[in-house]
Structure formats: C-alpha cells, structure tokens
Amino acid sequence: MATAAQVAAGIRRDRAISPYQLANADIPGLNTDITGDSGGKVEPTAGNINLIGGEGVSVVGDPSSSTLTINIGVDGSVTTVGAETLTLLTLPLDSVAAVYAVDGLVSALESTTGEGAAYTTTGSVRTNGTSAVLIGTPIADEFEDTIFSSADSFYDVSGNNFLIKVIGVAGYTIRWTANIRTLRVV
C-alpha cells in the first residue's frame, strides 16, 4: 500500500514511476535509497539502483521515457484467422521436478464487430524436469459474446512446457491476449 507521502506525490503501486517523480517527491530518503521487504537498504552505485524481477515478475526499463514498468505474471498475444488453433502463451518449466498452480486470464476481441470474450482458468501442472503433465481438469469460466460460441481457450502441455491454446471462429479475425500468475514448488 502506498504511504500518505507517496499518494501526495502522485506515486501509486499500480502505475509506472518515473525517476523524476522519485527524485522530486517529498519523501525523505526515497531518492537516495530503497529498502525491500527483506535484505535491508539498497543504496545507489554510481547513481543507479538495479531492479531485478523474480519468479513471475519482470522489470522493464524505458530509457527514452525514464520509466520502469513492473510486470507481474507471464504475458502472451496472438491473432487467429478463422477457426484455427494457436498457442497463445508458452511457459517453459523447470529442469527439476516441480509443481505449478496456474491462474490464467484470456481476453479476445473481434474488432470489426466489436464482440469479445474473456476466460479465466485455474489449474495445475507438474514436471519431472523433462516432461510436463496437467494435474486433474482445469476449472474454467467463459464469458462470450454470440460470435464466440465456437471459440475456446484451454490449458495444454508440450514437452516440458505449459501452454495456453485458443481456437478462433470461422470467418473472423480475433486478437487474443493472456496473462498467467504461477505459484511453484520444487
């Protein structure tokens, strides 16, 4: 949760924060050091603090706009033309035995009609380090406009990869996007 000083400075956790906002915010110490949830205070080296994502988190810097974007989860996108089946997202799994809980969100838009669909799916996958297997049957909710009655989004595996696949609709071009959040134990 953002502190009162961060809110007053216009800094929110769900938005990118520019170095200008950090340097000019009236937050004591924020422009000189950062303290994480664990590990202690981090001070700049040569005026820089590197932010490195962990499992399911990536930090993308854009030097042209002085912006850092923190992405949570794994993203994918694809466009189907007609009733083809395509892989929307691929998640390579560990090279050691592991089990993953997976929450997935998929959105779809057919832009000429403006109709769309959304899918939420929860499931699990395990790997022995070389081969992936879905555990049980994923639980899915589908929210579809009329033209999407023959469309689908589903979990699958191939080799040592977890996949989200989608099926398009005959006669339509559909843009699909996905985001998954995972929890892993090794």
HUNOR-V504130 format. One record per backbone hydrogen bond with DSSP energy under -0.5 kcal/mol. NH is the residue of the N-H (numbers start at 0). CO is the residue of the C=O. Records with the same first field share a line. If there is no record, write none. Layout:
BEGIN
NH=CO + CO
END
This chain:
BEGIN
6=2
7=3
8=4
9=6
10=5
11=9
14=11
16=67
17=15
18=65
21=17
22=18
23=19
24=20
26=24
29=26
30=26
31=28
32=28
33=41
35=39
41=33
43=31
44=47
45=43
47=44
51=49
56=53
57=70
59=57 + 68
60=58
61=66
62=60
64=61
65=61
66=61
67=16
68=59
70=57 + 68
72=55 + 70
73=179
75=177
77=175
79=173
81=79 + 171
83=81
85=83 + 165
87=85 + 163
88=163
90=161
91=89
92=159
97=126
98=184
99=124
100=182
101=122
102=180
103=120
104=178
105=118
106=176
107=116
108=174
109=114
110=108
112=109
113=109
114=109
116=107
117=142
118=105
119=140
120=103
121=138
122=101
123=134
124=99
125=132
126=97
127=130
131=158
132=125
134=123
135=133
137=135
138=121
139=137
140=119
142=117
144=115
147=144
148=145
149=146
150=147
151=166
153=164
155=162
157=160
160=157
161=90
162=155
163=88
164=153
165=85
166=151
167=83
171=168
173=79 + 171
174=108
175=77
176=106
177=75
178=104
179=73
180=102
182=100
184=98
END
